Amino acid sequence: MLISEILHNETESGAPMLGDHLAMDLLNTEARDNGQAIEFWNSDAQVLRWLARYDITPASEGKTMPSGELLTQAKALRALARRLITEFKDGKSPEIGELNQYLQAFLTAPTLERDPNGQLMLSRISRSDSSGALLGPVAEAVAQLLVEGHVALIKQCEHPDCILWFYDRTKAHKRRWCSMALCGNRYKAAQFRKKKQ
Ligand SMILES: [Zn+2]
């Protein structure tokens, strides 16, 4: 299957979920194919669908936000995350003030719940439906990456035409591709063609 076909399918179902970290998948809502930029976020609805795939849903149905607000905020958070993560990876000390604004807009309350086996668990649930509440868990993932992440494990796919990111959780830390199906095989096929010539 061609990468453009795979990415096209992904475009229909949403951005790739192969970053192994929510902060990486946030950056992967922008991709590239044949030098062409692919934007997975073009509307509030696309952002909402993306969030829902990570179980981030509005606290209550029916409440409306100003049209386009979620999209604008989500893209701003993504641009901020890209800058912070790149600086972090480059050994610079990132400017944290702006990220704190997203974190502080994420109002949650501790909530005691029972899991399907009846065990008690303590979780936090969002207390509002604002875009800040929806993007809060994403901002938190970015913050967690900056606090707990290992710089060497924050990687970008080695394929020259690919800009996807991932957090390398493999045991040997030798992951090189966003996915074998997308870029690993493209690379192998290119090597095979080289050998044949
Ligand atoms: Zn790739």
Residues whose N, C-alpha, C, O or C-beta is under 5 A from the ligand:
A	BS01	ZN	C157 H159 C162 L164 C178 S179 C183
